[in-house]
């Protein structure tokens, strides 16, 4: 099994070839510099290039290196929180705006996939949020009511109706969200990069920003072998800020998520697991996710690392989970293991910051990277053209450090390890 943290697991195996990009060398002048080659940066770059803007993207490592190439691949609508909770935290004006904008974010993702013919195994049959307990089913009923009040196509399914759609009778029901879907996440990042390049953007990899400063109205961004001079900077490092922007980590709480994939399942078994093309996750506090890839591998994920002493613990938990949730799989080998970092805010709401004149960022998607990342990339691109705050459905806030972020991250990790050590042993 491949369990290196320097891999994107099965996504590397099933993705098309990596975009042919080089490091920056020499001096480059541009209107907008985008820092980060994940969904936010790639979407911003693509939309700017299509609008005729001179735009340059700089990625410290490789396209999709961070969370964009390591996530589950669920294209969800909205935020993690229940809709009414979002409004309670943000107020009616911003709360309803962000719910509306991010509720439609899967539309944007699949429109870009279709428009640019991105080969990323897209399936848009919806997702299933599965109730692990009667209490979980009650929470899903609240989600259904709150989303339906906003005319969203979500439906709560009984245990009897949900079981054949999941391929398991382990759950008490499920919330079907028809807005959502699934993709091969690394392949989607590659496709956005290729589309941006075709639209006229300049993209560079292995080009970390080592220093930056402002000379008048121009940002000077230094890489190991080059310099970018830009009027505007979109900082899109998200969960993996480093080098000159490593202090961005101080305003976010780290949260790890791992995944294991099986060998391809026999066709007879494959047809019994999520047979309608749905992807699923559950209502557990330490949640689990389930999906099939295009070759019939069952991919199981949850909170925690697949390294640093936790690999065998989480591997054994994964095998127990498959036996419990999908007993029809029988004895199976695990083929790949990988993990990634999610950055969170204390209230699970993203943040919009103007770090300095001409430097903007949106941070912390709190585990909802694909839809929000793609949408906020587009909106940040629009903001650079208009400088109107109405482009962004988030209040403008000052960036503040979270003093307890390391302890919070450790709390999640230790809690996940203890939970997975005990769960499903009997």
Buried (B, 14 or more C-beta within 10 A) or exposed (E): EBBEBEBBBBBBBBBBEBBEBEBBEEEBEBBBBBBBBBBBBBBBBBBBBBEEBBBBBBBBBBBBBBBBBBBBBBBBBBBBBBBBBBBEBBEEEBBBBBBEBBBBBBBBBBEBBEEBEBBBBBBBBBBBBBBBEEEBBEBBBBBBBBBBEBEBEBBBBEBEEBBEBBBBEBBBBBBBBBBBBBBBBBBBBBBBBBBBBEBEBBBBBBBBBEEBEEEEEBBBBBBEEBBBBBBBBBBBBBBBBBBBBEEBBBBBBBBBBBBBBBBBBEEEBBEBBBEEBBBBBBBBEBBBBBBBBEBBBBBBBBBBBBBEEBBEBBBBBBBBBBBBBBEEBEEBEBBBBBBBBBBBBEEBBBBBBBBEEBBBBBBBBBBBBBBBBBBBBBBBBBBBBEEEEEBBBBBEEEBEEBEEBEEBBEEBBEBBBEBBEEBBEE
